[in-house]
Amino acid sequence: MTLYYLLYFFALPVNCIAMILVFIRIYKGPTVFDRIVALDLLITMGIGTIAIYSIITKQPLFLDVAMILALIGFLSTVAFSYYLEKRKDND
């Protein structure tokens, strides 16, 4: 079994199932904080999917896209947290 078969038949399906579960957490999340953490996890899983696709297609350009998405995901999580902290102080 080569790396490509392992990525095609194990890593991608497991990642897709996990993404579905994260979407359910975003939908049912009891608090805004749960939804933010789930959104951050979804972005991280998207980065993993892009990395797997980059390995399968042998296109290193996609890794640059994954790094940019990681930066955007980190900054959005920090911005959401900052906003919620300020909102809680005002209430």
Secondary structure by P-SEA (a helix, b strand, c coil): ccaaaaaaccaaaaaaaaaaaaaaaaaacccaaaaaaaaaaaaaaaaaaaaaaaaaaccaaaaaaaaaaaaaaaaaaaaaaaaaaaaaaac
